[in-house]
């Protein structure tokens, strides 16, 4: 039964983020049904009400949520897994007023689109992105 193994793999990924890339690479041996099970297990892991989304002493998101979001992004980019269930889950969370799971959507979109977001942009990079004086005229 792939569900038991996938639940265990996801629990390890939530604890140790350095497992993400090797696990994603090893998933190439799964069957199409196992990919569907993986999508289900991811949604189950995200929907776990016993896990805190925020760190207790901080204003940052929990490391398990960040790791799971990163794993989702890598898996959904590399393998033919249906995104509908994950998108419906995020939509339902937003309807319920919970925006923490937008991190998963952000990571999936960034990874699938190949967009890199820079936190610190130098003035020369900002000017290059603005297009220069020729475009401003």
OpenMM code with the backbone's topology and positions (N, CA, C; nanometers):
from openmm import Vec3, app, unit

residues = "UNK UNK UNK UNK UNK UNK UNK UNK UNK UNK UNK UNK UNK UNK UNK UNK UNK UNK UNK UNK UNK UNK UNK UNK UNK UNK UNK UNK UNK UNK UNK UNK UNK UNK UNK UNK UNK UNK UNK UNK UNK UNK UNK UNK UNK UNK UNK UNK UNK UNK UNK UNK UNK UNK UNK UNK UNK UNK UNK UNK UNK UNK UNK UNK UNK UNK UNK UNK UNK UNK UNK UNK UNK UNK UNK UNK UNK UNK UNK UNK UNK UNK UNK UNK UNK UNK UNK UNK UNK UNK UNK UNK UNK UNK UNK UNK UNK UNK UNK UNK UNK UNK UNK UNK UNK UNK UNK UNK UNK UNK UNK UNK UNK UNK UNK UNK UNK UNK UNK UNK UNK UNK UNK UNK UNK UNK UNK UNK UNK UNK UNK UNK UNK UNK UNK UNK UNK".split()
positions = [
    Vec3(0.0844, -0.1183, 0.0000),
    Vec3(0.0000, 0.0000, 0.0000),
    Vec3(0.0891, 0.1250, 0.0000),
    Vec3(0.0854, 0.2065, -0.1050),
    Vec3(0.1743, 0.3232, -0.1107),
    Vec3(0.1369, 0.4327, -0.0106),
    Vec3(0.0159, 0.4326, 0.0385),
    Vec3(-0.0268, 0.5379, 0.1311),
    Vec3(0.0547, 0.5407, 0.2591),
    Vec3(0.0844, 0.4245, 0.3123),
    Vec3(0.1595, 0.4154, 0.4373),
    Vec3(0.3021, 0.4670, 0.4168),
    Vec3(0.3639, 0.4235, 0.3080),
    Vec3(0.5013, 0.4665, 0.2787),
    Vec3(0.5055, 0.6162, 0.2506),
    Vec3(0.4098, 0.6653, 0.1732),
    Vec3(0.4098, 0.8076, 0.1387),
    Vec3(0.3858, 0.8947, 0.2618),
    Vec3(0.3000, 0.8501, 0.3526),
    Vec3(0.2800, 0.9249, 0.4777),
    Vec3(0.4099, 0.9334, 0.5575),
    Vec3(0.4827, 0.8220, 0.5623),
    Vec3(0.6094, 0.8212, 0.6354),
    Vec3(0.7118, 0.9118, 0.5678),
    Vec3(0.7197, 0.9052, 0.4356),
    Vec3(0.8133, 0.9911, 0.3610),
    Vec3(0.7802, 1.1385, 0.3844),
    Vec3(0.6523, 1.1719, 0.3811),
    Vec3(0.6125, 1.3116, 0.4037),
    Vec3(0.6437, 1.3562, 0.5460),
    Vec3(0.6288, 1.2678, 0.6421),
    Vec3(0.6615, 1.3048, 0.7796),
    Vec3(0.8112, 1.3314, 0.7935),
    Vec3(0.8935, 1.2551, 0.7233),
    Vec3(1.0378, 1.2776, 0.7287),
    Vec3(1.0769, 1.4070, 0.6573),
    Vec3(1.0095, 1.4367, 0.5481),
    Vec3(1.0376, 1.5610, 0.4750),
    Vec3(1.0003, 1.6825, 0.5595),
    Vec3(0.8947, 1.6706, 0.6368),
    Vec3(0.8543, 1.7817, 0.7223),
    Vec3(0.9548, 1.8057, 0.8336),
    Vec3(1.0285, 1.7039, 0.8723),
    Vec3(1.1294, 1.7184, 0.9779),
    Vec3(1.2657, 1.7581, 0.9228),
    Vec3(1.3034, 1.6992, 0.8096),
    Vec3(1.4373, 1.7182, 0.7541),
    Vec3(1.4261, 1.7689, 0.6107),
    Vec3(1.4477, 1.8968, 0.5907),
    Vec3(1.4301, 1.9534, 0.4570),
    Vec3(1.5409, 1.9151, 0.3598),
    Vec3(1.6509, 1.8585, 0.4078),
    Vec3(1.7558, 1.8169, 0.3150),
    Vec3(1.7211, 1.6864, 0.2429),
    Vec3(1.6111, 1.6218, 0.2787),
    Vec3(1.5651, 1.5016, 0.2101),
    Vec3(1.4842, 1.5326, 0.0840),
    Vec3(1.4466, 1.6565, 0.0657),
    Vec3(1.3498, 1.6901, -0.0388),
    Vec3(1.3993, 1.6498, -0.1777),
    Vec3(1.5162, 1.6938, -0.2172),
    Vec3(1.5649, 1.6671, -0.3533),
    Vec3(1.5877, 1.5172, -0.3775),
    Vec3(1.6543, 1.4436, -0.2867),
    Vec3(1.6692, 1.2993, -0.3128),
    Vec3(1.5356, 1.2242, -0.3186),
    Vec3(1.4413, 1.2628, -0.2350),
    Vec3(1.3105, 1.1959, -0.2375),
    Vec3(1.2374, 1.2274, -0.3668),
    Vec3(1.2428, 1.3523, -0.4102),
    Vec3(1.1774, 1.3898, -0.5358),
    Vec3(1.2373, 1.3102, -0.6515),
    Vec3(1.3678, 1.2952, -0.6530),
    Vec3(1.4316, 1.2173, -0.7588),
    Vec3(1.3919, 1.0702, -0.7534),
    Vec3(1.3738, 1.0155, -0.6353),
    Vec3(1.3386, 0.8743, -0.6230),
    Vec3(1.1924, 0.8466, -0.6580),
    Vec3(1.1101, 0.9485, -0.6641),
    Vec3(0.9682, 0.9287, -0.6954),
    Vec3(0.9439, 0.8944, -0.8423),
    Vec3(1.0476, 0.8939, -0.9235),
    Vec3(1.0298, 0.8603, -1.0650),
    Vec3(0.9862, 0.7145, -1.0841),
    Vec3(1.0010, 0.6337, -0.9808),
    Vec3(0.9641, 0.4927, -0.9897),
    Vec3(0.8189, 0.4660, -0.9514),
    Vec3(0.7438, 0.5692, -0.9169),
    Vec3(0.6034, 0.5503, -0.8772),
    Vec3(0.5144, 0.5255, -0.9982),
    Vec3(0.4044, 0.4595, -0.9733),
    Vec3(0.3039, 0.4366, -1.0774),
    Vec3(0.2078, 0.5568, -1.0801),
    Vec3(0.1275, 0.5701, -1.1836),
    Vec3(0.0303, 0.6806, -1.1869),
    Vec3(-0.0663, 0.6812, -1.0680),
    Vec3(-0.1061, 0.5636, -1.0220),
    Vec3(-0.1952, 0.5564, -0.9051),
    Vec3(-0.1211, 0.6061, -0.7804),
    Vec3(0.0063, 0.5735, -0.7692),
    Vec3(0.0853, 0.6184, -0.6548),
    Vec3(0.1032, 0.7702, -0.6572),
    Vec3(0.1106, 0.8296, -0.7766),
    Vec3(0.1172, 0.9762, -0.7848),
    Vec3(-0.0116, 1.0384, -0.7309),
    Vec3(-0.1245, 0.9769, -0.7627),
    Vec3(-0.2518, 1.0252, -0.7085),
    Vec3(-0.2556, 1.0111, -0.5568),
    Vec3(-0.2028, 0.8993, -0.5079),
    Vec3(-0.1947, 0.8793, -0.3621),
    Vec3(-0.1042, 0.9839, -0.2978),
    Vec3(0.0048, 1.0192, -0.3663),
    Vec3(0.0963, 1.1204, -0.3148),
    Vec3(0.0251, 1.2547, -0.3025),
    Vec3(-0.0518, 1.2920, -0.4045),
    Vec3(-0.1273, 1.4174, -0.3976),
    Vec3(-0.2251, 1.4149, -0.2802),
    Vec3(-0.2919, 1.3023, -0.2597),
    Vec3(-0.3841, 1.2883, -0.1469),
    Vec3(-0.3105, 1.3008, -0.0138),
    Vec3(-0.1966, 1.2339, -0.0025),
    Vec3(-0.1190, 1.2378, 0.1226),
    Vec3(-0.0661, 1.3782, 0.1510),
    Vec3(-0.0297, 1.4503, 0.0472),
    Vec3(0.0160, 1.5888, 0.0655),
    Vec3(-0.0972, 1.6742, 0.1220),
    Vec3(-0.2156, 1.6590, 0.0655),
    Vec3(-0.3309, 1.7367, 0.1142),
    Vec3(-0.3648, 1.6967, 0.2574),
    Vec3(-0.3560, 1.5680, 0.2877),
    Vec3(-0.3797, 1.5225, 0.4252),
    Vec3(-0.2777, 1.5825, 0.5218),
    Vec3(-0.1514, 1.5885, 0.4804),
    Vec3(-0.0468, 1.6454, 0.5657),
    Vec3(-0.0683, 1.7955, 0.5852),
    Vec3(-0.1098, 1.8633, 0.4806),
    Vec3(-0.1366, 2.0068, 0.4928),
    Vec3(-0.2579, 2.0340, 0.5809),
    Vec3(-0.3551, 1.9471, 0.5741),
    Vec3(-0.4794, 1.9672, 0.6486),
    Vec3(-0.4773, 1.9167, 0.7911),
    Vec3(-0.3641, 1.8706, 0.8391),
    Vec3(-0.3546, 1.8176, 0.9747),
    Vec3(-0.3821, 1.9291, 1.0766),
    Vec3(-0.4925, 1.9207, 1.1524),
    Vec3(-0.5261, 2.0291, 1.2457),
    Vec3(-0.4380, 2.0325, 1.3710),
    Vec3(-0.3609, 1.9281, 1.3942),
    Vec3(-0.2778, 1.9235, 1.5144),
    Vec3(-0.1434, 1.9932, 1.4954),
    Vec3(-0.1121, 2.0310, 1.3740),
    Vec3(0.0159, 2.0973, 1.3474),
    Vec3(-0.0034, 2.2482, 1.3480),
    Vec3(0.0874, 2.3159, 1.4140),
    Vec3(0.0844, 2.4619, 1.4185),
    Vec3(0.1463, 2.5192, 1.2913),
    Vec3(0.0817, 2.6172, 1.2335),
    Vec3(0.1318, 2.6786, 1.1110),
    Vec3(0.2403, 2.7832, 1.1393),
    Vec3(0.2360, 2.8411, 1.2581),
    Vec3(0.3336, 2.9431, 1.2962),
    Vec3(0.4232, 2.8873, 1.4058),
    Vec3(0.5454, 2.9357, 1.4101),
    Vec3(0.6347, 2.8987, 1.5202),
    Vec3(0.5818, 2.9630, 1.6475),
    Vec3(0.5943, 2.8939, 1.7588),
    Vec3(0.5361, 2.9422, 1.8845),
    Vec3(0.5953, 3.0751, 1.9294),
    Vec3(0.7254, 3.0886, 1.9224),
    Vec3(0.7906, 3.2071, 1.9776),
    Vec3(0.8222, 3.3114, 1.8718),
    Vec3(0.7746, 3.2923, 1.7509),
    Vec3(0.8161, 3.3789, 1.6414),
    Vec3(0.6952, 3.4154, 1.5555),
    Vec3(0.7193, 3.5010, 1.4589),
    Vec3(0.6131, 3.5378, 1.3651),
    Vec3(0.6351, 3.4723, 1.2295),
    Vec3(0.7252, 3.3759, 1.2231),
    Vec3(0.7540, 3.3064, 1.0977),
    Vec3(0.6701, 3.1804, 1.0862),
    Vec3(0.6572, 3.1339, 0.9621),
    Vec3(0.5857, 3.0087, 0.9378),
    Vec3(0.6679, 2.8910, 0.9877),
    Vec3(0.6014, 2.7850, 1.0241),
    Vec3(0.6684, 2.6654, 1.0742),
    Vec3(0.7573, 2.6045, 0.9667),
    Vec3(0.8631, 2.5416, 1.0115),
    Vec3(0.9575, 2.4821, 0.9168),
    Vec3(0.8942, 2.3624, 0.8450),
    Vec3(0.8009, 2.2921, 0.9104),
    Vec3(0.7363, 2.1789, 0.8441),
    Vec3(0.6528, 2.2256, 0.7256),
    Vec3(0.5874, 2.3418, 0.7405),
    Vec3(0.5052, 2.3942, 0.6316),
    Vec3(0.5930, 2.4436, 0.5173),
    Vec3(0.7031, 2.5076, 0.5495),
    Vec3(0.7954, 2.5536, 0.4461),
    Vec3(0.8563, 2.4357, 0.3702),
    Vec3(0.8950, 2.3316, 0.4440),
    Vec3(0.9510, 2.2135, 0.3791),
    Vec3(0.8500, 2.1422, 0.2915),
    Vec3(0.7272, 2.1301, 0.3399),
    Vec3(0.6228, 2.0641, 0.2618),
    Vec3(0.5871, 2.1453, 0.1376),
    Vec3(0.5855, 2.2770, 0.1501),
    Vec3(0.5585, 2.3626, 0.0346),
    Vec3(0.6688, 2.3480, -0.0700),
    Vec3(0.7934, 2.3432, -0.0245),
    Vec3(0.9059, 2.3243, -0.1158),
    Vec3(0.8978, 2.1879, -0.1836),
    Vec3(0.8635, 2.0856, -0.1077),
    Vec3(0.8478, 1.9517, -0.1643),
    Vec3(0.7359, 1.9496, -0.2685),
    Vec3(0.6233, 2.0109, -0.2364),
    Vec3(0.5109, 2.0171, -0.3312),
    Vec3(0.5535, 2.0822, -0.4619),
    Vec3(0.6240, 2.1932, -0.4505),
    Vec3(0.6666, 2.2652, -0.5694),
    Vec3(0.7564, 2.1781, -0.6566),
    Vec3(0.8511, 2.1094, -0.5950),
    Vec3(0.9426, 2.0245, -0.6719),
    Vec3(0.8706, 1.9055, -0.7345),
    Vec3(0.7801, 1.8442, -0.6594),
    Vec3(0.7092, 1.7262, -0.7098),
    Vec3(0.6135, 1.7627, -0.8222),
    Vec3(0.5349, 1.8679, -0.8040),
    Vec3(0.4358, 1.9034, -0.9050),
    Vec3(0.5017, 1.9561, -1.0318),
    Vec3(0.6228, 2.0084, -1.0202),
    Vec3(0.6937, 2.0526, -1.1399),
    Vec3(0.7488, 1.9340, -1.2173),
    Vec3(0.8011, 1.8353, -1.1477),
    Vec3(0.8751, 1.7276, -1.2125),
    Vec3(0.7865, 1.6136, -1.2633),
    Vec3(0.6743, 1.5876, -1.1981),
    Vec3(0.5948, 1.4701, -1.2310),
    Vec3(0.4528, 1.5079, -1.2721),
    Vec3(0.3877, 1.4207, -1.3515),
    Vec3(0.2509, 1.4506, -1.3988),
    Vec3(0.1458, 1.4220, -1.2915),
    Vec3(0.1388, 1.5087, -1.1939),
    Vec3(0.0432, 1.4922, -1.0846),
    Vec3(-0.0643, 1.5991, -1.0999),
    Vec3(-0.1869, 1.5585, -1.0793),
    Vec3(-0.3016, 1.6500, -1.0920),
    Vec3(-0.2967, 1.7571, -0.9829),
    Vec3(-0.3032, 1.8824, -1.0239),
    Vec3(-0.2982, 1.9955, -0.9310),
    Vec3(-0.4344, 2.0336, -0.8745),
    Vec3(-0.5402, 1.9801, -0.9303),
    Vec3(-0.6744, 2.0226, -0.8935),
    Vec3(-0.7029, 2.0081, -0.7444),
    Vec3(-0.6658, 1.8969, -0.6866),
    Vec3(-0.6927, 1.8740, -0.5441),
    Vec3(-0.6217, 1.9737, -0.4550),
    Vec3(-0.4946, 2.0014, -0.4852),
    Vec3(-0.4182, 2.0978, -0.4066),
    Vec3(-0.4760, 2.2384, -0.4202),
    Vec3(-0.5123, 2.2758, -0.5411),
    Vec3(-0.5707, 2.4086, -0.5628),
    Vec3(-0.7057, 2.4222, -0.4923),
    Vec3(-0.7848, 2.3153, -0.4939),
    Vec3(-0.9140, 2.3180, -0.4243),
    Vec3(-0.8935, 2.3303, -0.2742),
    Vec3(-0.7927, 2.2618, -0.2211),
    Vec3(-0.7619, 2.2709, -0.0786),
    Vec3(-0.7237, 2.4143, -0.0410),
    Vec3(-0.6352, 2.4751, -0.1196),
    Vec3(-0.5933, 2.6127, -0.0899),
    Vec3(-0.7129, 2.7076, -0.0993),
    Vec3(-0.7987, 2.6868, -0.1982),
    Vec3(-0.9184, 2.7696, -0.2140),
    Vec3(-1.0100, 2.7560, -0.0927),
    Vec3(-1.0318, 2.6341, -0.0469),
    Vec3(-1.1174, 2.6120, 0.0699),
    Vec3(-1.0578, 2.6746, 0.1959),
    Vec3(-0.9258, 2.6685, 0.2085),
    Vec3(-0.8610, 2.7317, 0.3233),
    Vec3(-0.8790, 2.8834, 0.3182),
    Vec3(-0.8682, 2.9410, 0.1999),
    Vec3(-0.8877, 3.0856, 0.1870),
    Vec3(-1.0319, 3.1248, 0.2185),
    Vec3(-1.1267, 3.0434, 0.1754),
    Vec3(-1.2673, 3.0706, 0.2069),
    Vec3(-1.2915, 3.0651, 0.3567),
    Vec3(-1.2147, 2.9794, 0.4255),
    Vec3(-1.2283, 2.9673, 0.5710),
    Vec3(-1.1490, 3.0747, 0.6454),
    Vec3(-1.0826, 3.1632, 0.5711),
    Vec3(-1.0077, 3.2713, 0.6334),
    Vec3(-0.8677, 3.2339, 0.6778),
    Vec3(-0.8152, 3.1231, 0.6272),
    Vec3(-0.6807, 3.0779, 0.6635),
    Vec3(-0.5888, 3.0957, 0.5433),
    Vec3(-0.4938, 3.1870, 0.5565),
    Vec3(-0.4084, 3.2191, 0.4420),
    Vec3(-0.2699, 3.1575, 0.4499),
    Vec3(-0.2417, 3.0758, 0.5491),
    Vec3(-0.1084, 3.0177, 0.5634),
    Vec3(-0.0720, 2.9288, 0.4457),
    Vec3(-0.1699, 2.8604, 0.3886),
    Vec3(-0.1424, 2.7665, 0.2810),
    Vec3(-0.1164, 2.8354, 0.1475),
    Vec3(-0.1242, 2.9674, 0.1444),
    Vec3(-0.0846, 3.0389, 0.0239),
    Vec3(0.0639, 3.0199, -0.0047),
    Vec3(0.1403, 2.9862, 0.0990),
    Vec3(0.2823, 2.9572, 0.0800),
    Vec3(0.2995, 2.8410, -0.0175),
    Vec3(0.2162, 2.7401, -0.0076),
    Vec3(0.2237, 2.6252, -0.0970),
    Vec3(0.1953, 2.6696, -0.2398),
    Vec3(0.0919, 2.7480, -0.2580),
    Vec3(0.0574, 2.7974, -0.3910),
    Vec3(0.1693, 2.8830, -0.4480),
    Vec3(0.2264, 2.9693, -0.3645),
    Vec3(0.3366, 3.0561, -0.4081),
    Vec3(0.4563, 2.9728, -0.4543),
    Vec3(0.4927, 2.8715, -0.3765),
    Vec3(0.6074, 2.7875, -0.4112),
    Vec3(0.5814, 2.7097, -0.5402),
    Vec3(0.4617, 2.6553, -0.5556),
    Vec3(0.4295, 2.5788, -0.6764),
    Vec3(0.4352, 2.6685, -0.7994),
    Vec3(0.3776, 2.7877, -0.7907),
    Vec3(0.3781, 2.8791, -0.9048),
    Vec3(0.5199, 2.9229, -0.9383),
    Vec3(0.5981, 2.9564, -0.8361),
    Vec3(0.7360, 2.9985, -0.8610),
    Vec3(0.8172, 2.8879, -0.9268),
    Vec3(0.8051, 2.7667, -0.8765),
    Vec3(0.8848, 2.6558, -0.9281),
    Vec3(0.8415, 2.6171, -1.0683),
    Vec3(0.7097, 2.6115, -1.0917),
    Vec3(0.6616, 2.5694, -1.2230),
    Vec3(0.6851, 2.6759, -1.3296),
    Vec3(0.6803, 2.8022, -1.2908),
    Vec3(0.7008, 2.9097, -1.3870),
    Vec3(0.8479, 2.9468, -1.4018),
    Vec3(0.9313, 2.9011, -1.3095),
    Vec3(1.0733, 2.9329, -1.3158),
    Vec3(1.1046, 3.0751, -1.2733),
    Vec3(1.0223, 3.1303, -1.1878),
    Vec3(1.0402, 3.2681, -1.1423),
    Vec3(1.1249, 3.2686, -1.0160),
    Vec3(1.2278, 3.3497, -1.0148),
    Vec3(1.3107, 3.3672, -0.8956),
    Vec3(1.2768, 3.5018, -0.8333),
    Vec3(1.2453, 3.5021, -0.7063),
    Vec3(1.2140, 3.6264, -0.6367),
    Vec3(1.3343, 3.6674, -0.5536),
    Vec3(1.3806, 3.7891, -0.5767),
    Vec3(1.4955, 3.8404, -0.5027),
    Vec3(1.4457, 3.9287, -0.3899),
    Vec3(1.4962, 3.9027, -0.2702),
    Vec3(1.4581, 3.9857, -0.1570),
    Vec3(1.5335, 4.1176, -0.1572),
    Vec3(1.6602, 4.1121, -0.1952),
    Vec3(1.7418, 4.2330, -0.1974),
    Vec3(1.7864, 4.2592, -0.3402),
    Vec3(1.7442, 4.3711, -0.3940),
    Vec3(1.7772, 4.4086, -0.5304),
    Vec3(1.8703, 4.5296, -0.5251),
    Vec3(1.9804, 4.5194, -0.5977),
    Vec3(2.0741, 4.6318, -0.6028),
    Vec3(2.0175, 4.7402, -0.6938),
    Vec3(2.0642, 4.8630, -0.6786),
    Vec3(2.0148, 4.9710, -0.7664),
    Vec3(2.0375, 4.9432, -0.9147),
    Vec3(2.1481, 4.8799, -0.9500),
    Vec3(2.1721, 4.8507, -1.0919),
    Vec3(2.0753, 4.7446, -1.1435),
    Vec3(2.0409, 4.6453, -1.0586),
    Vec3(1.9428, 4.5445, -1.0986),
    Vec3(1.8044, 4.6071, -1.1147),
    Vec3(1.7712, 4.6990, -1.0251),
    Vec3(1.6421, 4.7667, -1.0325),
    Vec3(1.6321, 4.8496, -1.1598),
    Vec3(1.7387, 4.9172, -1.1945),
    Vec3(1.7389, 4.9977, -1.3172),
    Vec3(1.7297, 4.9079, -1.4401),
    Vec3(1.7962, 4.7928, -1.4379),
    Vec3(1.7897, 4.7000, -1.5500),
    Vec3(1.6486, 4.6440, -1.5672),
    Vec3(1.5799, 4.6177, -1.4559),
    Vec3(1.4426, 4.5670, -1.4641),
    Vec3(1.3448, 4.6760, -1.5076),
    Vec3(1.3784, 4.8009, -1.4805),
    Vec3(1.2908, 4.9116, -1.5180),
    Vec3(1.2986, 4.9411, -1.6664),
    Vec3(1.4042, 4.8994, -1.7327),
    Vec3(1.4119, 4.9173, -1.8775),
    Vec3(1.5006, 5.0324, -1.9200),
    Vec3(1.5421, 5.1170, -1.8303),
    Vec3(1.6326, 5.2261, -1.8660),
    Vec3(1.5605, 5.3492, -1.9166),
    Vec3(1.6398, 5.4462, -1.9582),
    Vec3(1.5872, 5.5764, -2.0028),
    Vec3(1.5132, 5.5669, -2.1349),
    Vec3(1.5549, 5.4774, -2.2234),
    Vec3(1.4919, 5.4658, -2.3556),
    Vec3(1.3450, 5.4252, -2.3434),
    Vec3(1.3134, 5.3346, -2.2543),
    Vec3(1.1754, 5.2914, -2.2368),
    Vec3(1.0916, 5.3930, -2.1608),
    Vec3(1.1559, 5.4727, -2.0781),
    Vec3(1.0824, 5.5722, -2.0011),
    Vec3(1.0329, 5.6867, -2.0885),
    Vec3(1.0996, 5.7099, -2.1991),
    Vec3(1.0654, 5.8230, -2.2885),
    Vec3(0.9446, 5.7972, -2.3714),
] * unit.nanometer
topology = app.Topology()
chain = topology.addChain("A")
for resn in residues:
    res = topology.addResidue(resn, chain)
    for name in ("N", "CA", "C"):
        topology.addAtom(name, app.Element.getBySymbol(name[0]), res)
